[in-house]
Amino acid sequence: MKYLSLNLFVFVFFIFDRLLKYYFFKNPAEIFSGGFLFGLNFRFEKNFGIAFGFSVNRILLIFLTVFLILILFSFLIKAYQRKDSWEILGFSFIVFGAISNLIDRLRFGFVIDYIDLPIFTVFNIADCLISAGVVVFLVSIGIHSTAGQIKNIDIK
């Protein structure tokens, strides 16, 4: 149950992302600017490419996304079998974020972005989930390698 609660935690972010995407899709002219944290603004933007708007063939992108989600989902299942909380959390972040963006691509032909960071780019919570998942996974690798080094210390 402890491990499923990690997925429920991530699922809340997934739902929040879906709700915000729905809101901005239905209200594309809506702009919230007011210099929120770090100058954040909120506005609707269509992203037909991948990260930072790089252009990729749509069919190829959908195929690769589905393929990667399936691979990551199999890693998530293995993390559950090993009862590795860090990997479960990391893979859950990535899978839920990728699925949310995939839903947009399949439904609209583009990803709905709505968080505008003027010095960076426009993105969404799903993108944040994917990035957070990568960070958590890298931390997990660091934790596992450190634990392995501690086990291998020969004390005489």
C-alpha positions, 0 to 999 in steps of 0.5 A, a space after each residue: 500500500 505504501 508504494 501505491 500511495 506514491 502513485 496516488 501522489 503523482 496521480 494528483 499532479 497528473 489530474 491537476 495538469 489535465 484540469 489546467 490543460 482543459 481550462 486553458 484549451 477552453 479559454 485560450 485568450 486567458 492570461 494570468 500575469 502578475 509576476 508570480 514566483 520567478 515572474 511566472 505567467 500563465 497562458 495557452 500555447 500550442 507545442 507541436 514539437 518536443 522539448 523547447 519546441 524542437 520539431 519532429 515528425 508527428 507520427 514518429 513522435 507518437 510512436 516513440 512516445 508510446 514505445 518509451 512509455 511502455 519501456 518505462 512502465 515495465 521498469 516501474 513494474 520491476 521497481 515495484 517488484 524490488 520495492 524500491 520507493 525512489 525508482 517507483 516515484 521517479 518512473 511514476 513521475 515520468 510515466 504520468 507526465 508522458 501520458 498526459 502529454 501523449 493524450 494531448 498529442 493524440 487528441 489535438 495534435 499538439 501539447 498544451 503548455 500554460 506555464 510561461 517563464 519569460 526567461 525560459 519557455 512555456 511548459 506544463 506540469 506534465 513536463 515538470 513531472 518528467 523532469 522531476 522523475 529524471 532527477 528522482 531517478 538520478 538520486 536513486 542511482 546515487 543512493 544505490 551506488 553509495 549504498 553499494 560502496 558502503 557495503 563493499 568497504 572492507 573493515 579490518 
